[in-house]
Amino acid sequence: MKKAVFASSALTLMLPLFVLAQTGVTPIPTPVTNFTGLINIINRVADILFTLLLVLAVIFILFAAFNYLTAMGNPEKVKAANNVLIYAAVAIAIATLAKGIPIIVRSIVG
């Protein structure tokens, strides 16, 4: 029974990664010959970072929820769960910033 619960939990946590496989990300071309190529590379890196940090934030939130459920009134475990939620909020903030960096660079340079 425990193996089935673990397997279903692992598959549920991996669902966002399966969705990423469907996007068909094209490889980054190695020579950058113009400004548009540089902006395209920055956009791709920002998209990858954005997706990775959002997946990480979801995992943090689920882990914090598990810690809250298993805390049983223990103040140390509740504090640890609060810290994990703060980490998730930071991951979401950094992901949002990573998505905005190409826009900022594009507006400054050209």
CYANA upper distance limits for C-alpha pairs under 8 A (distance plus 0.5 A):
  1 MET  CA      5 VAL  CA      6.88
  2 LYS  CA      6 PHE  CA      6.60
  3 LYS  CA      7 ALA  CA      6.49
  4 ALA  CA      8 SER  CA      6.60
  5 VAL  CA      9 SER  CA      6.55
  6 PHE  CA     10 ALA  CA      6.55
  7 ALA  CA     11 LEU  CA      6.68
  8 SER  CA     12 THR  CA      6.59
  9 SER  CA     13 LEU  CA      6.72
 10 ALA  CA     14 MET  CA      6.73
 11 LEU  CA     15 LEU  CA      6.84
 13 LEU  CA     59 ILE  CA      7.78
 14 MET  CA     18 PHE  CA      7.10
 15 LEU  CA     19 VAL  CA      6.97
 16 PRO  CA     20 LEU  CA      6.91
 16 PRO  CA     55 VAL  CA      7.31
 17 LEU  CA     21 ALA  CA      7.04
 18 PHE  CA     22 GLN  CA      7.43
 19 VAL  CA     23 THR  CA      7.67
 20 LEU  CA     24 GLY  CA      8.49
 28 ILE  CA     41 ILE  CA      7.22
 28 ILE  CA     44 ARG  CA      8.48
 32 VAL  CA     37 GLY  CA      5.93
 32 VAL  CA     38 LEU  CA      6.72
 33 THR  CA     37 GLY  CA      7.13
 34 ASN  CA     38 LEU  CA      7.26
 35 PHE  CA     39 ILE  CA      6.79
 36 THR  CA     40 ASN  CA      6.62
 37 GLY  CA     41 ILE  CA      6.80
 38 LEU  CA     42 ILE  CA      6.78
 39 ILE  CA     43 ASN  CA      6.59
 39 ILE  CA    102 PRO  CA      7.45
 39 ILE  CA    106 ARG  CA      7.96
 40 ASN  CA     44 ARG  CA      6.72
 41 ILE  CA     45 VAL  CA      6.68
 42 ILE  CA     46 ALA  CA      6.52
 42 ILE  CA    102 PRO  CA      6.69
 43 ASN  CA     47 ASP  CA      6.60
 43 ASN  CA     99 LYS  CA      8.48
 43 ASN  CA    102 PRO  CA      6.39
 44 ARG  CA     48 ILE  CA      6.73
 45 VAL  CA     49 LEU  CA      6.60
 46 ALA  CA     50 PHE  CA      6.39
 46 ALA  CA     98 ALA  CA      5.80
 46 ALA  CA     99 LYS  CA      6.02
 46 ALA  CA    101 ILE  CA      7.98
 46 ALA  CA    102 PRO  CA      7.90
 47 ASP  CA     51 THR  CA      6.69
 47 ASP  CA     98 ALA  CA      8.26
 47 ASP  CA     99 LYS  CA      7.04
 48 ILE  CA     52 LEU  CA      6.58
 49 LEU  CA     53 LEU  CA      6.52
 49 LEU  CA     95 ALA  CA      7.18
 49 LEU  CA     98 ALA  CA      7.25
 50 PHE  CA     54 LEU  CA      6.72
 50 PHE  CA     94 ILE  CA      8.49
 50 PHE  CA     95 ALA  CA      5.00
 50 PHE  CA     96 THR  CA      7.39
 50 PHE  CA     98 ALA  CA      6.61
 50 PHE  CA     99 LYS  CA      6.63
 51 THR  CA     55 VAL  CA      6.72
 51 THR  CA     95 ALA  CA      8.06
 52 LEU  CA     56 LEU  CA      6.67
 53 LEU  CA     57 ALA  CA      6.53
 53 LEU  CA     91 ALA  CA      6.12
 53 LEU  CA     92 ILE  CA      7.14
 53 LEU  CA     94 ILE  CA      8.07
 53 LEU  CA     95 ALA  CA      6.11
 54 LEU  CA     58 VAL  CA      6.80
 54 LEU  CA     91 ALA  CA      7.41
 54 LEU  CA     92 ILE  CA      6.57
 54 LEU  CA     95 ALA  CA      7.12
 55 VAL  CA     59 ILE  CA      6.88
 56 LEU  CA     60 PHE  CA      6.68
 56 LEU  CA     88 ALA  CA      8.03
 56 LEU  CA     91 ALA  CA      7.77
 57 ALA  CA     61 ILE  CA      6.65
 57 ALA  CA     87 TYR  CA      8.20
 57 ALA  CA     88 ALA  CA      4.99
 57 ALA  CA     89 ALA  CA      7.73
 57 ALA  CA     91 ALA  CA      6.22
 57 ALA  CA     92 ILE  CA      6.85
 58 VAL  CA     62 LEU  CA      6.74
 58 VAL  CA     88 ALA  CA      7.85
 59 ILE  CA     63 PHE  CA      6.63
 60 PHE  CA     64 ALA  CA      6.58
 60 PHE  CA     84 VAL  CA      6.67
 60 PHE  CA     85 LEU  CA      7.27
 60 PHE  CA     87 TYR  CA      7.83
 60 PHE  CA     88 ALA  CA      6.05
 61 ILE  CA     65 ALA  CA      6.67
 61 ILE  CA     84 VAL  CA      7.73
 61 ILE  CA     85 LEU  CA      6.51
 61 ILE  CA     88 ALA  CA      6.77
 62 LEU  CA     66 PHE  CA      6.76
 63 PHE  CA     67 ASN  CA      6.74
 63 PHE  CA     81 ALA  CA      8.37
 63 PHE  CA     84 VAL  CA      8.12
 64 ALA  CA     68 TYR  CA      6.66
 64 ALA  CA     81 ALA  CA      5.17
 64 ALA  CA     82 ASN  CA      7.68
 64 ALA  CA     84 VAL  CA      6.19
 64 ALA  CA     85 LEU  CA      6.63
 65 ALA  CA     69 LEU  CA      6.72
 65 ALA  CA     81 ALA  CA      7.83
 66 PHE  CA     70 THR  CA      6.71
 67 ASN  CA     71 ALA  CA      6.31
 67 ASN  CA     77 LYS  CA      7.10
 67 ASN  CA     78 VAL  CA      7.62
 67 ASN  CA     80 ALA  CA      8.19
 67 ASN  CA     81 ALA  CA      6.03
 68 TYR  CA     72 MET  CA      8.30
 68 TYR  CA     77 LYS  CA      7.80
 68 TYR  CA     78 VAL  CA      6.49
 68 TYR  CA     81 ALA  CA      6.58
 71 ALA  CA     75 PRO  CA      8.18
 71 ALA  CA     77 LYS  CA      5.74
 71 ALA  CA     78 VAL  CA      6.53
 73 GLY  CA     78 VAL  CA      7.84
 74 ASN  CA     78 VAL  CA      6.86
 75 PRO  CA     79 LYS  CA      6.54
 76 GLU  CA     80 ALA  CA      6.69
 77 LYS  CA     81 ALA  CA      6.67
 78 VAL  CA     82 ASN  CA      6.72
 79 LYS  CA     83 ASN  CA      6.76
 80 ALA  CA     84 VAL  CA      6.82
 81 ALA  CA     85 LEU  CA      6.82
 82 ASN  CA     86 ILE  CA      6.82
 83 ASN  CA     87 TYR  CA      6.79
 84 VAL  CA     88 ALA  CA      6.80
 85 LEU  CA     89 ALA  CA      6.77
 86 ILE  CA     90 VAL  CA      6.73
 87 TYR  CA     91 ALA  CA      6.67
 88 ALA  CA     92 ILE  CA      6.77
 89 ALA  CA     93 ALA  CA      6.69
 90 VAL  CA     94 ILE  CA      6.61
 91 ALA  CA     95 ALA  CA      6.56
 92 ILE  CA     96 THR  CA      6.69
 93 ALA  CA     97 LEU  CA      6.72
 94 ILE  CA     98 ALA  CA      6.52
 95 ALA  CA     99 LYS  CA      6.78
 96 THR  CA    100 GLY  CA      6.90
 97 LEU  CA    101 ILE  CA      6.75
 98 ALA  CA    102 PRO  CA      8.34
 99 LYS  CA    103 ILE  CA      8.42
100 GLY  CA    104 ILE  CA      6.84
101 ILE  CA    105 VAL  CA      6.63
102 PRO  CA    106 ARG  CA      6.48
103 ILE  CA    107 SER  CA      6.69
104 ILE  CA    108 ILE  CA      6.69
105 VAL  CA    109 VAL  CA      6.49
106 ARG  CA    110 GLY  CA      6.09
